[in-house]
Every structure is written in C-alpha cells, then in structure tokens.
Amino acid sequence: MLTAVLAWLSSSVGKTVAKWSVAVATVAAIYWRIYESGRSAEKAAEAQRDAETITKRKTIDEAVDRMPDADVRDLLRRWVRHD
C-alpha cells in the first residue's frame, strides 16, 4: 500500500497534486493567522472600551454620591414626563 502511494506521488500527476496541496495548505495557514490576529485585536479593543466605560460610570457614580439629595431629585425630574 505504501509503495503504491509513493509510486503515485513520484508520477507527474502525483507531483502536481502534492505541489497544489502544499500551496493550498500554506494559503489556508496564512489566512488563519490573519483571521486570528484580527480577532484578538478586536477582543483587545473591546476590553479597552469596557474599561473606559467602567471608569466613566465610576466617575459619574462618585459625582452623584457627592451631590445633595435635592439636587439629585432635580436632575432626575428632567428624565420623567409630567403628563
């Protein structure tokens, strides 16, 4: 069985198929590396946006905590309709 495979690979058709197989595998590997690189870059960007959002929320929460209750009520009244 192994000798038949080796004989086929040493023929001109086998050599052509082997060359194209290596070329396709190389292109697939390059594509996969690019895909994974983009995916990890997007995950890093998303983590950065999440960190910025958490920092902004913390800053706003601290500012609201320092405000008197009457001022907080006045600000919240702007968000409620009075029909």
Backbone as a ProteinNet text record, in pm:
[ID]
protein_1_A
[PRIMARY]
MLTAVLAWLSSSVGKTVAKWSVAVATVAAIYWRIYESGRSAEKAAEAQRDAETITKRKTIDEAVDRMPDADVRDLLRRWVRHD
[TERTIARY]
83.8	0	88.1	188.1	276	355.4	395.8	471.3	383.6	255.1	164	147.7	138.5	125.4	252.5	367.1	494.1	512.2	469	478.9	388.4	268.9	176.1	229.9	287.7	343.2	465.3	534.4	651.1	612.3	486.9	443	420	401.9	384.3	252.7	147.9	19.2	31	95.3	112.1	193.4	298	379.9	298.4	216.7	133	31.9	-31.5	-128.7	-59.3	57.6	130.8	168.8	214.1	251.1	130.3	17	-102.4	-154.7	-141.7	-185.1	-102.9	27.6	113.8	79.1	51.7	16.7	-114.4	-214.3	-344	-329.1	-252.1	-231.3	-159.3	-63.5	8.5	-84	-165.6	-261.3	-361.4	-407.6	-502.3	-438.1	-312.3	-242.8	-223.8	-188.8	-171.9	-304.5	-411.2	-544	-582.8	-558.3	-594.8	-519.3	-391.1	-311.3	-367.2	-403	-459.6	-593.4	-676.8	-807.6	-793.4	-706.8	-687.4	-626.2	-538	-478.3	-585.3	-671.7	-781	-877.3	-903.1	-995.2	-938.7	-811.4	-751.5	-740.1	-715.9	-711.4	-848.4	-953.6	-1088.4	-1123.3	-1081.1	-1105.8	-1033.1	-911.3	-835.8	-903.2	-952.9	-1022.3	-1150.9	-1221.5	-1344.8	-1315	-1208.3	-1169.6	-1132.7	-1067.9	-1031.9	-1157.3	-1254.5	-1379.8	-1454.3	-1454.4	-1521.3	-1454.5	-1322	-1250.1	-1281	-1286.3	-1318.5	-1461	-1552.7	-1692.2	-1704.7	-1634.6	-1639.2	-1582.1	-1473.6	-1413.5	-1508.7	-1573	-1667.6	-1785.9	-1838.2	-1951.1	-1912.7	-1792.9	-1746.7	-1734.8	-1683.4	-1670.2	-1807.8	-1903.1	-2039.4	-2102.7	-2087.9	-2144.4	-2086.6	-1956.7	-1894.1	-1943.8	-1963.4	-2014.3	-2156.7	-2238.8	-2376.6	-2378	-2288.9	-2283.9	-2247.1	-2168.4	-2128.7	-2238	-2336.1	-2441.6	-2544.5	-2602.7	-2712.8	-2835.6	-2919.4	-3036.9	-3130.4	-3146.9	-3237.5	-3188.2	-3058.5	-3003.2	-3019.7	-3003.8	-3022.9	-3167.7	-3262.4	-3404	-3434.5	-3374.5	-3396.9	-3344.7	-3227.6	-3173.5	-3257.6	-3306.7	-3387.1	-3523.9	-3575.5	-3705	-3700.2	-3582.9	-3570.1	-3596.8	-3581.1	-3596.4	-3735.6	-3825.5	-3958	-4059.1	-4153.2	-4258	-4363.7	-4418.3	-4524.2	-4652	-4721	-4843.4	-4963.1
-119.6	0	125.6	128	243.6	261.9	152.6	163.5	217.6	182.9	235.4	386.2	433.5	576.9	648.8	592.3	653.4	653.9	546.8	541.6	646.3	663.2	762.6	904	931.1	1062.9	1093.9	992	1016.4	1034.7	1009.2	1033.1	1182.3	1224.5	1367	1419.8	1340.3	1381.8	1391.7	1295.6	1297.1	1415.7	1448.7	1565	1693.9	1704.8	1823.5	1835.4	1724.2	1725.6	1760.8	1705.7	1735.3	1882.7	1941.1	2083	2171.3	2140.8	2221.3	2203.5	2084.1	2061.1	2144.2	2149.4	2231.2	2379	2422.4	2563	2598.6	2512.6	2537.8	2537.9	2445.1	2439.6	2564.6	2614.8	2736	2857.2	2869.2	2980.5	2971.7	2852.3	2835.6	2873.7	2836.9	2871.9	3022.8	3087.6	3233.8	3302.5	3256.3	3313.5	3297.3	3179.6	3154	3245.9	3269.4	3360	3502	3548	3682.2	3691.3	3589.9	3586.5	3591.7	3509.6	3507.6	3638.5	3698.2	3825.2	3934.3	3940.7	4038.2	4013.2	3886.7	3851.2	3893.1	3867.3	3906.2	4057.7	4126.9	4273.5	4330.8	4272.6	4320.8	4292.5	4177.7	4147.9	4247.3	4284.1	4381.6	4518.3	4557.1	4685.4	4685	4573.5	4563.6	4572.5	4509.1	4516.7	4659.8	4731.1	4871.7	4957.4	4935.3	5011.8	4982	4854.9	4818.6	4886.1	4889.8	4953.6	5102.7	5167.5	5310.5	5335.5	5248.6	5262.9	5245.9	5148.9	5126.8	5247	5302.7	5420.4	5539	5558.9	5670.3	5651	5528.3	5502.2	5526.6	5485.9	5506	5654.3	5732	5876.2	5941	5901.5	5957.5	5916.7	5790.2	5744.3	5821.5	5846.4	5921.8	6065.5	6124.8	6262.3	6269.1	6171.7	6168.9	6144	6059	6032.3	6157.2	6246.6	6368.9	6476.6	6461.9	6563.7	6549.8	6661	6654.6	6587.5	6531	6458.3	6546.7	6669.6	6760	6784	6798.8	6819.5	6695.3	6579.9	6454.7	6444.2	6476	6472.6	6570	6689.1	6787.8	6736.3	6675.2	6620.5	6504.3	6422.1	6307.2	6349.8	6462.4	6511.1	6544.9	6579.4	6610.8	6488.7	6369	6246.2	6186.8	6247.8	6194.5	6289.1	6229.5	6312.6	6344.1	6462.2	6503.9	6526.9	6418.6	6429.7	6456.3
0	0	0	87.6	96.2	-32.4	-91.2	-216.6	-328.5	-326.8	-428.3	-413.3	-289.7	-264.7	-306.6	-272.2	-311.3	-462.4	-527.5	-672.4	-735.8	-680.6	-736	-714.4	-595.3	-567.5	-653.7	-699.5	-784.8	-931.4	-965.5	-1103.4	-1124	-1246.3	-1275.7	-1218.1	-1224.1	-1166.8	-1015.1	-954.8	-809.7	-762.7	-838.1	-802.9	-811.9	-916.1	-933.4	-819.4	-785.7	-675.3	-543.6	-520.7	-397.3	-389.8	-501.4	-502.4	-473.1	-537.4	-515.1	-373	-318.9	-180.8	-83.4	-106.8	-21.2	-36.4	-158.4	-181.7	-111.7	-122.8	-59	93.5	147.1	291.7	341.3	264.4	302.2	303	198.9	192.2	307.2	338.1	448.4	581.4	600.5	724.9	737.2	628.4	629.8	659.7	594.5	618.4	765.3	821.4	960.2	1055.4	1028.5	1113	1107.3	988.8	973.4	1045.2	1030.8	1094.8	1247.3	1302.1	1447	1497.4	1419.1	1458.8	1467	1368.9	1371.1	1484.7	1511.1	1618.1	1754.3	1777.1	1905.3	1918.3	1807.3	1811.6	1847.6	1794.6	1826.1	1972.3	2023.4	2164.8	2254.5	2217.7	2296.1	2291.3	2174.2	2161.4	2242.9	2243.4	2321.1	2470.8	2515.3	2655.8	2693.8	2603.1	2628	2640.4	2549.9	2557.8	2686.8	2727.7	2853	2972.4	2973.5	3084.1	3089.1	2973.6	2969.7	3018	2980.4	3022.8	3173.5	3227.9	3373.7	3447.7	3396.3	3459.7	3454.7	3340.4	3327.3	3421.7	3430.2	3518.6	3664.3	3701.6	3839.3	3870.5	3776.4	3795.6	3814.5	3731.9	3742.8	3874.8	3913.6	4040.7	4158.4	4155.8	4264.8	4267.4	4149.6	4144.5	4199.1	4165.7	4215.1	4365.1	4413.2	4557.5	4637.4	4579	4649.3	4644.5	4556.2	4542.5	4654.7	4694.7	4791.4	4728.2	4811.9	4762.4	4680.9	4720.4	4648.1	4505.5	4488	4353.9	4266.9	4328.5	4252.9	4207.5	4296.3	4258.8	4145.2	4150.6	4044.5	3909.9	3912.7	3788	3735.2	3825.2	3781.3	3729.2	3777.6	3728.5	3579.9	3529.4	3386.7	3299.6	3355.6	3278.6	3288.6	3368.6	3387.9	3325.1	3247.3	3188.3	3291.7	3284.4	3376.1	3296.1	3264.1	3182.6	3268.4
[MASK]
+++++++++++++++++++++++++++++++++++++++++++++++++++++++++++++++++++++++++++++++++++

